Amino acid sequence: MKMASACALAIMSGIGFLFGIQKSLRAFLNPLFTGGFTPPLLPAYGSRPYRRGSGAFRE
């Protein structure tokens, strides 16, 4: 039983390690395959959406 739990722990820690590598590689490779331009996914912190003519947000 001791070896089974050790094996499960090794598998789970390896999965976390692989996801960490994938995340860092994605951040590194995005500018290479998009010609150096990556559009922002989220608006800047503190900015308010403004729609012309809708009257929803007025300044």
PyMOL commands that set and color helices and strands:
alter all, ss='L'
color gray80, all
select helices_A, chain A and resi 2-33
alter helices_A, ss='H'
color red, helices_A
deselect
rebuild
show_as cartoon
